Amino acid sequence: MAATALLMASCVRYQPHPLDPPRSEQQFRARSLSDPGLVAFLKRADWPPAKLQLRDLYAIALYYSPELDVARAHLRTTQAAILTANTRPNPTVSIGGGWTNAPESPIVFHLDPTMTIETGGKRALRTLEAGKLAEAARVEVDEAAWRVMSKVRTAWIDYAMGQRSVDVLNNEVTARNETIAILEKRLSVGEGARPELETARALQIGVQVEARAAATLVDEALANLAAAAGLVTLPAVDTSSLPETGGEPPLGNIQKAGLLHRADVRRSLIEYAADEAALQLEIAKQRPDIQFNPGYSFDEGHHKISFSPGFEIPVFNRNRGPIAEAEARRAEAEAKFNALQAQAIGEMETALARYKGARAEVQEAERTLSAINNTRMAAMKRAVAAGEEDRLSLSGVRIESAVAARARLEAERRLQNALGALDDAVQQPLEPGAPLPDPETKP
């Protein structure tokens, strides 16, 4: 009884942990940049900054993202599975007794323990498989971290480009208003044509609608950015500078970096190693475990000790089915890895081609805008000053410049999206910056 009480005292006790949706919502809405856990996670003396940069938002998302919390919880589950896999089978004991009518001794008692000895290194192989699965789960944390960062980058680009779009469209509205004012003045003195004025007004209305829609999209993009970072709202965000897009990384370096850093490729390799361990375990199960069954009995005044080892006799099966399944799973894992590797290479080549094309578009748009602003605009101003052209012609060049600026902005948007696709193909930020905290180290 004392031994039983001691064993019961060492047992883990159940601790209730009910979910409380209202409390969870309150905690989510109370998230802030001054959270002590976030400060400890970032380990930065200058936190929080006056304005959030893109890499600041990356770091915030790595701490607050619910998707990452799920990946971290799965990692802890797989780490606990290692303890399960490494556990030795407990011995069992059977105790019995009673009374007989034997005159020598009426007491009958027997004690029959059973101990299982695993053979073939099964426990080590179970532990190896569980360890590989935990390692794969650790890489899944990195994979989830990249997905979170990619969402942040996409939302940040939408917000930054949206702000620029509003400015560009407002400049175009101003230029078109100037043209309309000139046409109205001409019409009032009988020198203009009404259809020309109505066409100008119609174009102005379209641009004004686009400007209002762009302002709405900026608010929406800011909300999406806050959600991607795991917050309800965001303080001031610095979008004054976009990620650098001037360089042209060679394809060979991009492919090498991607195949070394892509979390899904690394995870696939580790999962293959886990399937290898699982196959070894099924092969080892062909060797039967040995059961030792020593016994003691007291019968009619006699002490009796017995020893009866036992083991499974592999007559009807030798674990062929599970071995075949394990071999098939390993072959499937190999096929998945090869397919994933080919997909990764294709994604990197496609993303780099898209990036090169987008850079060429930006360069062409910049040349067009520069020619209008630096050549045609200056020439038109000189012509107006000399009386060779009127203010309407100069206003038309300003509208042309505004339209070219809008085209330049759209080309820059496509370039930034192409750079994001290239980042996704490599699964690491290609732009330089301060190192980010390890997502697994969230306190």
N, C-alpha and C positions, 0 to 999 in steps of 0.2 A: 504493500500500500504506500509506503514511503517513497519507493522508486516511482510509482505511478504518479504520486503527487508532485514529485520533483520534475518529471517529464511534462506534466500539465502546466506547471509554473513557467516553463521555458517556452511554451507555445505562443505564437503571435496571436494577439487578440484583435477582433474585428473592430474597426473604427468607422462609424458612419460618416459619410461625406455627401449629403444630399445637394442636389443642384438647386440654386435659387436664382431664377431668371431675372427678377427685378433687381437683385443685388448685383448680378453680373452686368446688367445694363448700366446701373449707376457707376460701377467701377470703370466701364468702358468710356462713359461720358466724362469721367473725372481724369482721364489721362492727360498728362501735360509734359512739357519738356523738362520740368524741374523734378520729375519723379526720381526718388533716390535710387531705385533699381536701374533706371536708365542712365543716370549719372555714373553709377558704379560700372555699368556695362561699357560705357564709352571711354571712361578713364581719361577725360579731357579737362584740363584746368580752365579752358576758355569757354566752357559750356554754361548756358546756351548762348549761341552767337546772336548778334543783332539781327542778321538776316540769314535765313537758311540757304546754304548752297545745295547743289545736287547730291554731293557725297554725304552731307548732313542728313538729308532725307533717306539716303540708303541706310545709314546707321540707325536712324529711328525705326525704319521698317524692319530691320533685322531684329530689333528688340520687341516691337509691338505686334508684328504680323501674326494673326491667328493661324494662317497656313503653316508658318514656321513652328508655332506652338504644337500643332498636330504632329509635325515631323519629329520634333524633340520628344514628344510623348511616346511616339512609336519607337524611337531609339531606346528610351528607358525600358519599354516592354521587351525589346530584343535583348537588352543587357540582362534583364531578369531571367530570360530564357536560358542564358548561359549557366546560371546557378542551377536551374532545373536539370539541364543536360548533364551537369557535372556531379549530380547527386548519386550516391551509392544506394542500392536497394536496401531497405531496412530488413533486419531479421524478423521473423515471426516466431511466436511461441504459443503452444497449445498446452493448457493445464487442465487436468481432470482428476477425479478421485471419487471415493465412495466407501461403502461398507459391504463386507461379505459375511457369510456365516461360517467362515473358516475358523476352527478353534485356535489355530496358531496365532493369527493376527487378523482382526476384522477390518483393518484399515487398508484401503487400496489408493495409491496415488501415482500419477505419471506426469512427467514434464517432457514435452517434445518441441524443442526449438528447430527452426529451419533457417538456414543461411544460404543466400544465392551468391555464387561467384560468377561474375560476368567474364566471358572469355573473348579472345580475338580483339582486344582493345576497343570494345564497343563504347565504353564511357568516354574514352579519349576522342573517338571519332564523332560521337554526339556533341561533345564540347567543341570540337573543331567546326562542325557544321553550324552550331549556334553562334560561335564567334564570328564566322564569316557573314552570317545573316546580320549580326549586330554591326559589323563593319560596313555592310551594304546600307544599313539604316543610317549610319553616320554620314555616308556619302549622300543619302537621300536628303539629309538636312542641308548639305551644300547645294543640292539640286533645287530644293524648295527655296533656299536663300536667293539663288539666281533668278528664279521665277518672280519672286517678290521684287527684287531689284529691277528686273526688266519692266514690271508693271509701273514701278515708280518712275523709271526713266521715260516711258511712253507718256505717262500723265504729265510729267514735268515738261517734256517737249511740247505737248499739246497746249499747256498753259503758257509757256514762253512764246511759242509761235502765235498763239492767239492774241497775246498782248501786242506783238509786233503787227499782226494783221489789223487790229483796231487802229493803230497809229497810221498805218499805210492807207487804209480806207478813209480815215478822217482827212488825211492830206489830199486824197483824190477828191473828196467832197468839197474841200476848200477850193481846189483848182477848178472844179466844175461850177461852183457858185460864182467864181470870178468870171468865167465864160458866160454864164447866164446873165449876170449883171451887165456885161458889155452888150450882149444881144438885146436885152430889154431896153437899154438906152438907145441903141440904134433903131429899134423898132419904134420907140416913142418919137423919134425925129423923122421917121419915114424912110430910114436908110436900110432897115433890116427886113428879113423875111420871117414870117410867123412859123412856117414849118421847121425852119432851122432852130428856132427858139424852142419849139415843142419837142423836137428830137433831143435837144440838150437837156431839157427838163426831165424827159423820160429816162434818159441815161443817169441823171442825177438821182432820181427816185430809186433806181435799181441799186446804185452804190450805197445810198443811205440805208436801204433795207439790209444790204450785206453788212454794213458797219454795225447796225443794231444786232443782227444775228451773231456777228463775231463777238460782240460784248457779252451776249448771253452765253456763248460757248466758253468764254474766258471764265465766267463764274462756275460753269459746269466742270471745266477742266480743273479748277482749284478744288472743288469738292471731290473729284476723282483722285486728285493728288493726295488729299488728306486721307481718303479711304485706303489708298495704296500704301500710305505710310502707317496705317493703323490708328489714325486719330480722327476725331470728329471734325475739328477745325485746325487750321494752320495759322501761325503768325506770319510775319513778313517773309516772303520768299524772294531771293535774289535770282533774277533771270537775265541779268545784264550781259552775261557772256555765255555763249553756247559751247558745247563740247567741241574740241578741236577737230576739224575735218580737212586740214590742209595736206596731211601726209597720205602716202599711198603704200600701205604695208604690202610686202610681196606675198604672193599666194602660198609659197612654201612655208614661210614663217607662220602664216595664219593657220595652215593645216596642222603644222607641228604643234602649235600652241593649243589648238582645239582638241587634238587627239590626246594631248597630255592633261588638259585641264577640264575637259567636258565631264561633268559629274555623271551623266547618264552612261558614258562609255566606261568610266571607272567602276560604276555600280554594276554594270553588266559583267565585267570581268570578275568582280568579287562574287556575284551570284553564281557564275559558272564554277568558281572554286568551291562554293557551298554545295552545289550539285555533285561535284566530284567527291566531297566528303560524304554526302548522303549515299552515293553509290558504294563507296568503300564500307560504309556502315551496313548496308544491306548484304554485301558479300560476307562481311564478318558474322552476320547473323546465321550463316550456314553452320557455324560452330555452335553447338548447343551449350547453354549455360549449365553449370554444375550446381546442384543443390545438396548441401550437407544437412543431414537430418539426425544429429545425435539425440539420443533419448535416455531418460531415466525414469524408472518406475519402482515403486515399492509395492510388492504383491505377496500377501501371506507371509510377511516377515522377511522376505527376500529382497535385497537390493539388486536391480537389474539395469545394466547400461547397454544401450544398443547404438549401433552406428550404421546408417543406411543412406549412402549417397544416391542421388538420382539425377537423371538428365533426360532431355527429350531425345527420342529416337527418330531421326529424319527418314522415315519410311515413306510416308505419303507425299511429302514435298520437301525440297531443299531450298526453299525461299526463292524459287525461280521467278515467280510472278513479281514480287517487289523488286528483285534485281533488274528484271526487264523494264519495269516502270522507271527505276532510277536511271538506267542507261538511256531510256528515251527522253527523260527530262534533261539529262546532260546534253544529249544531241540537240534538243530543242533550245537549250541555253546557248549552245555554240552557234546555231543558226540565227538566233536573236542578236547575238553579239556581232556576227558578220553583217547582218542587215543594218544594225544600228551604226556600225562603223562606216558602211557605204553611204548611209543616209547623212551622217555627219560630214563626210567629205563633200557630198553633193551640196549640202546646205552651205558649207563654207565657200565653195566655188561660186554658187549662185549669189550669195550675199556679197562677195567681193566684186563680182561682175556688176551687180546692182549699184554698189558703192561707187565704182569707177564711172558708170554711166551717170549717176546723180552728180558727181563732181564735175563732169563735163557740162552738164546742164547748168550748174551754178556758174561755171566760168563763162559760158556763153551768155547767160543772163546778165552777169556783171559787165561784160564787154558792151552789151547793148545799152544798159543803164548808164555806163560811163560815157559812151558816145553821145547819148542824149544830153546828159548833164554837163559834160565838159566841152563838147564840141558844138552841138546844135543849139543848146541853150545860150552859150556865149555868143555864137554867131547871130542868133535871133535878137538878143539884147542890143548888139551893135547895130543891127539893121533897124530896130525900132528907134534907137537914139539918132540914127542918121535920117529917119523919116522914110526909109525904104519899106518898112513893114509896120503894121499897127499892133495895138495891144491885144487884139483878138488872136493874132497869129502867135504871139508870145504865150498867151493863155493856153492855146492849143498844144504848144510844146510842153508846157507844165503838166497838162493832162496826160500827154504821152509819157512824160517822165513818171507820173504817178502810176500809170498802167504798167510800165516796165518795172517799177519798184515792186508792184504786186506780183508780177511774174518772177522776179528775183526772189521774193519771199517764199513763193510756192516751191521754187527749185531748192531753196535752202531747207524747207520742210521735208521734201523728199530725200535730201541728202542726210539730214539728221535721222530720219526713219531708216535709211539704208545703213547708217552707222550703227543704229540700234540693232538691226538685223544681223550685222556683222558681229557685234558684241554677243548676241544670242547664239550665233553659230560657234563662237569660241567659248562662250559661257564665262567670260571675264571682261571687265571694263578695259577697253583698249586705250582710253584717255588716261593720262597720268593723274595721280592724286595721292592723298594720304592713305595709308593702309586702313582697311575697315576691320571692325572687331569680329572675332570668330563667333558665328551665330550659335555655336553649341555651348558657349560659355555664359549664356544668359543666367543671371543669378536667380 
